Amino acid sequence: MSADSKKCAMEGCLCMAPAGQKYCSAYCQAAKKEIKLQCDCGHPACESQKL
């Protein structure tokens, strides 16, 4: 993980966004205006939090 990486900007997502990007995936970028209690981006950090 790069020193420039930061948490994905979508509320509810637990992933780190790649350096220079706000979101970890196209899913999160498309869902940015939705309110989500859990993220469905498919990355391991979010998948492990599903009930």
N, CA, C and O atoms as a GROMACS GRO file, in nm:
protein
  204
    1MET      N    1   0.085  -0.118   0.000
    1MET     CA    2   0.000   0.000   0.000
    1MET      C    3   0.089   0.124   0.000
    1MET      O    4   0.186   0.132   0.076
    2SER      N    5   0.058   0.216  -0.083
    2SER     CA    6   0.136   0.338  -0.097
    2SER      C    7   0.111   0.433   0.020
    2SER      O    8   0.006   0.429   0.083
    3ALA      N    9   0.209   0.517   0.047
    3ALA     CA   10   0.192   0.618   0.152
    3ALA      C   11   0.083   0.718   0.114
    3ALA      O   12   0.028   0.786   0.201
    4ASP      N   13   0.052   0.729  -0.015
    4ASP     CA   14  -0.050   0.821  -0.062
    4ASP      C   15  -0.191   0.763  -0.055
    4ASP      O   16  -0.288   0.835  -0.080
    5SER      N   17  -0.205   0.634  -0.022
    5SER     CA   18  -0.336   0.570  -0.016
    5SER      C   19  -0.414   0.625   0.103
    5SER      O   20  -0.357   0.660   0.206
    6LYS      N   21  -0.546   0.630   0.086
    6LYS     CA   22  -0.633   0.673   0.195
    6LYS      C   23  -0.762   0.595   0.185
    6LYS      O   24  -0.788   0.528   0.084
    7LYS      N   25  -0.844   0.602   0.289
    7LYS     CA   26  -0.970   0.528   0.292
    7LYS      C   27  -1.060   0.573   0.177
    7LYS      O   28  -1.065   0.691   0.142
    8CYS      N   29  -1.130   0.478   0.121
    8CYS     CA   30  -1.228   0.506   0.016
    8CYS      C   31  -1.328   0.610   0.067
    8CYS      O   32  -1.369   0.607   0.183
    9ALA      N   33  -1.368   0.702  -0.020
    9ALA     CA   34  -1.456   0.812   0.018
    9ALA      C   35  -1.602   0.772   0.032
    9ALA      O   36  -1.682   0.851   0.083
   10MET      N   37  -1.640   0.652  -0.011
   10MET     CA   38  -1.780   0.612   0.003
   10MET      C   39  -1.809   0.574   0.148
   10MET      O   40  -1.739   0.492   0.208
   11GLU      N   41  -1.913   0.634   0.202
   11GLU     CA   42  -1.955   0.603   0.338
   11GLU      C   43  -1.989   0.455   0.348
   11GLU      O   44  -2.063   0.402   0.266
   12GLY      N   45  -1.935   0.388   0.448
   12GLY     CA   46  -1.963   0.246   0.468
   12GLY      C   47  -1.857   0.154   0.410
   12GLY      O   48  -1.856   0.035   0.442
   13CYS      N   49  -1.769   0.204   0.325
   13CYS     CA   50  -1.663   0.122   0.266
   13CYS      C   51  -1.542   0.122   0.358
   13CYS      O   52  -1.505   0.227   0.413
   14LEU      N   53  -1.480   0.007   0.376
   14LEU     CA   54  -1.365  -0.007   0.464
   14LEU      C   55  -1.232  -0.013   0.390
   14LEU      O   56  -1.127  -0.023   0.453
   15CYS      N   57  -1.235  -0.008   0.258
   15CYS     CA   58  -1.116  -0.027   0.176
   15CYS      C   59  -1.031   0.099   0.165
   15CYS      O   60  -1.075   0.210   0.194
   16MET      N   61  -0.908   0.077   0.121
   16MET     CA   62  -0.819   0.187   0.090
   16MET      C   63  -0.828   0.216  -0.059
   16MET      O   64  -0.827   0.124  -0.141
   17ALA      N   65  -0.835   0.342  -0.094
   17ALA     CA   66  -0.839   0.384  -0.234
   17ALA      C   67  -0.696   0.389  -0.288
   17ALA      O   68  -0.604   0.425  -0.213
   18PRO      N   69  -0.675   0.354  -0.414
   18PRO     CA   70  -0.541   0.366  -0.473
   18PRO      C   71  -0.492   0.511  -0.468
   18PRO      O   72  -0.572   0.605  -0.465
   19ALA      N   73  -0.362   0.528  -0.467
   19ALA     CA   74  -0.303   0.662  -0.463
   19ALA      C   75  -0.360   0.748  -0.575
   19ALA      O   76  -0.367   0.706  -0.690
   20GLY      N   77  -0.399   0.869  -0.540
   20GLY     CA   78  -0.451   0.963  -0.637
   20GLY      C   79  -0.598   0.946  -0.672
   20GLY      O   80  -0.651   1.019  -0.755
   21GLN      N   81  -0.665   0.848  -0.608
   21GLN     CA   82  -0.807   0.826  -0.635
   21GLN      C   83  -0.888   0.842  -0.506
   21GLN      O   84  -0.836   0.822  -0.396
   22LYS      N   85  -1.015   0.877  -0.521
   22LYS     CA   86  -1.104   0.895  -0.406
   22LYS      C   87  -1.173   0.766  -0.366
   22LYS      O   88  -1.205   0.746  -0.248
   23TYR      N   89  -1.197   0.678  -0.462
   23TYR     CA   90  -1.275   0.556  -0.439
   23TYR      C   91  -1.191   0.432  -0.468
   23TYR      O   92  -1.098   0.437  -0.549
   24CYS      N   93  -1.224   0.321  -0.403
   24CYS     CA   94  -1.148   0.196  -0.421
   24CYS      C   95  -1.191   0.121  -0.546
   24CYS      O   96  -1.118   0.034  -0.595
   25SER      N   97  -1.310   0.153  -0.599
   25SER     CA   98  -1.362   0.077  -0.713
   25SER      C   99  -1.467   0.158  -0.788
   25SER      O  100  -1.515   0.260  -0.740
   26ALA      N  101  -1.501   0.110  -0.907
   26ALA     CA  102  -1.607   0.173  -0.985
   26ALA      C  103  -1.740   0.161  -0.912
   26ALA      O  104  -1.825   0.250  -0.920
   27TYR      N  105  -1.759   0.050  -0.839
   27TYR     CA  106  -1.882   0.031  -0.761
   27TYR      C  107  -1.900   0.146  -0.661
   27TYR      O  108  -2.008   0.206  -0.654
   28CYS      N  109  -1.796   0.176  -0.586
   28CYS     CA  110  -1.805   0.281  -0.485
   28CYS      C  111  -1.823   0.418  -0.548
   28CYS      O  112  -1.898   0.501  -0.496
   29GLN      N  113  -1.758   0.442  -0.658
   29GLN     CA  114  -1.775   0.571  -0.725
   29GLN      C  115  -1.918   0.588  -0.774
   29GLN      O  116  -1.973   0.697  -0.764
   30ALA      N  117  -1.978   0.483  -0.827
   30ALA     CA  118  -2.116   0.489  -0.877
   30ALA      C  119  -2.216   0.501  -0.762
   30ALA      O  120  -2.322   0.561  -0.779
   31ALA      N  121  -2.183   0.444  -0.646
   31ALA     CA  122  -2.276   0.442  -0.533
   31ALA      C  123  -2.252   0.557  -0.435
   31ALA      O  124  -2.308   0.558  -0.325
   32LYS      N  125  -2.168   0.654  -0.472
   32LYS     CA  126  -2.128   0.759  -0.378
   32LYS      C  127  -2.243   0.842  -0.323
   32LYS      O  128  -2.229   0.899  -0.214
   33LYS      N  129  -2.354   0.852  -0.393
   33LYS     CA  130  -2.466   0.933  -0.345
   33LYS      C  131  -2.570   0.851  -0.271
   33LYS      O  132  -2.670   0.905  -0.224
   34GLU      N  133  -2.548   0.722  -0.260
   34GLU     CA  134  -2.641   0.634  -0.189
   34GLU      C  135  -2.594   0.617  -0.045
   34GLU      O  136  -2.475   0.625  -0.017
   35ILE      N  137  -2.687   0.594   0.045
   35ILE     CA  138  -2.652   0.566   0.183
   35ILE      C  139  -2.644   0.414   0.198
   35ILE      O  140  -2.742   0.344   0.174
   36LYS      N  141  -2.529   0.367   0.238
   36LYS     CA  142  -2.507   0.223   0.252
   36LYS      C  143  -2.459   0.194   0.394
   36LYS      O  144  -2.374   0.265   0.447
   37LEU      N  145  -2.515   0.090   0.454
   37LEU     CA  146  -2.466   0.048   0.584
   37LEU      C  147  -2.352  -0.051   0.570
   37LEU      O  148  -2.266  -0.062   0.658
   38GLN      N  149  -2.350  -0.123   0.460
   38GLN     CA  150  -2.236  -0.209   0.429
   38GLN      C  151  -2.209  -0.203   0.281
   38GLN      O  152  -2.299  -0.187   0.199
   39CYS      N  153  -2.083  -0.215   0.248
   39CYS     CA  154  -2.037  -0.195   0.112
   39CYS      C  155  -2.036  -0.327   0.035
   39CYS      O  156  -2.004  -0.431   0.091
   40ASP      N  157  -2.071  -0.322  -0.092
   40ASP     CA  158  -2.071  -0.439  -0.180
   40ASP      C  159  -1.966  -0.427  -0.290
   40ASP      O  160  -1.988  -0.475  -0.401
   41CYS      N  161  -1.852  -0.364  -0.260
   41CYS     CA  162  -1.748  -0.345  -0.361
   41CYS      C  163  -1.680  -0.476  -0.399
   41CYS      O  164  -1.621  -0.486  -0.507
   42GLY      N  165  -1.686  -0.576  -0.311
   42GLY     CA  166  -1.628  -0.706  -0.341
   42GLY      C  167  -1.486  -0.725  -0.290
   42GLY      O  168  -1.431  -0.834  -0.302
   43HIS      N  169  -1.426  -0.622  -0.233
   43HIS     CA  170  -1.291  -0.635  -0.181
   43HIS      C  171  -1.292  -0.708  -0.046
   43HIS      O  172  -1.392  -0.701   0.026
   44PRO      N  173  -1.183  -0.777  -0.010
   44PRO     CA  174  -1.180  -0.858   0.112
   44PRO      C  175  -1.217  -0.783   0.241
   44PRO      O  176  -1.284  -0.839   0.327
   45ALA      N  177  -1.174  -0.658   0.257
   45ALA     CA  178  -1.205  -0.584   0.380
   45ALA      C  179  -1.355  -0.569   0.400
   45ALA      O  180  -1.404  -0.583   0.512
   46CYS      N  181  -1.428  -0.542   0.294
   46CYS     CA  182  -1.573  -0.524   0.306
   46CYS      C  183  -1.645  -0.659   0.310
   46CYS      O  184  -1.743  -0.673   0.384
   47GLU      N  185  -1.600  -0.755   0.234
   47GLU     CA  186  -1.663  -0.888   0.234
   47GLU      C  187  -1.657  -0.952   0.372
   47GLU      O  188  -1.751  -1.020   0.412
   48SER      N  189  -1.548  -0.930   0.446
   48SER     CA  190  -1.533  -0.991   0.579
   48SER      C  191  -1.628  -0.931   0.682
   48SER      O  192  -1.648  -0.991   0.788
   49GLN      N  193  -1.686  -0.816   0.655
   49GLN     CA  194  -1.777  -0.749   0.748
   49GLN      C  195  -1.923  -0.783   0.724
   49GLN      O  196  -2.009  -0.741   0.801
   50LYS      N  197  -1.953  -0.859   0.620
   50LYS     CA  198  -2.093  -0.891   0.588
   50LYS      C  199  -2.150  -0.989   0.690
   50LYS      O  200  -2.081  -1.078   0.739
   51LEU      N  201  -2.277  -0.970   0.720
   51LEU     CA  202  -2.347  -1.057   0.815
   51LEU      C  203  -2.391  -1.184   0.748
   51LEU      O  204  -2.452  -1.270   0.812
   0.00000   0.00000   0.00000
